[in-house]
């Protein structure tokens, strides 16, 4: 996947996690909603100024924005496959366990 598409997906992912609409985020960064949509679709790239505005508006650092490591999770991955991967990595299993327990209000 191209860097434009990865970045667009990541912006959308973070925007959604903040419960922001495209219109609300676009307004915060002085961009049209259509322009933000094109960025999120990976059709356009951001300028340095827009990148900085996004980081401020989303309250993140650039390294968070460019953390694509897990952005391409396969849609068809099974729970069995996830469990196999976790069994092969005890440290990761402990981390996932802590996260799940933290989510269990």
N, C-alpha and C positions, 0 to 999 in steps of 0.2 A: 504494500500500500504506500502511496506517495506521502511525503511529509505534509503536503497541503491537506490531504484527506485525513491523515492522523491528527493533525492539529485541529482541523474542523470538528472531528469527532470528539476530541478532548474538550474543546470549548463547549460544545453542546452538552457533554456529560457533566461538566462542572456547573454550567448554567442551570441544568435541570436539577442538580443536587442542591442548588441554592434556591430552587423554586422560582426562578426568574423566567419570564417569557422572553422571546427574542426582542420584542418591542421594548421591554423594560431595560434589558441589557444594552440594546442599541442606543437608547436614550442616555444611559449612564456614560457611554463612551463616545457620544456625539457622532453616531453613525446611523445611517438609515437601517431599518429592519431588513430591507431587501439586501443591502450590502452585507450585513451580518449573516443572513441566510446563505449568501453565496460563499462566505468564508466557511461556515459550518458544513456546507456541502463539499467543500474542498475544491471549489471552482476558482476561488480567488485566494491570494495570500495576504497576510496582514502587513501593514507598515510597522516600522519600529515604534512609532507614536501610538498606533492602535494596540500593539502588543503591550506596551506599558499601561495604557488605559484599561485594557482587559485585566491585567494583573491587579491593578488598583481596585477596579469595580468588583472583581471576584474575590478580592482579599487573598491573593495567592502570590507566590514567587514564580518567576519564569520557569524554574526547574520543575515545578508542579505542572505547569501548563504543557511542558514538553516531555512529561513522563508517559510514554506510549507503551511501556512494558506490558501492560495487561489490557490494552485497549482493543486488541483483536481476539477476544475470547470466542472460540467457536460456538455457534448457536446450537450445534448438535452434540456437544460434549455431554456424556452421560455421567450420572452420579458415580457409577462404578469406576469410570476412568479417573474421576477426581479422587476417589478414595484410593485407587492404586497409586496415583502420583503422591498422595499424602503419606501413604505407608512407606514409600521409598525415601521419604525425606522427613525424619522425625522432628527436626527443628521447625520446618514449615508446618507440620501437623500441630505442634504446640502453639505456634503463632495463630493459626486458623482457629484453634480451640479457644484461645483468649479472645479473639475477635467475636466469635459466635457467642461466647458467654457474656461479653460486654453488650452485645445486641439484645440479649435475653433480659428484658427489663425485669 
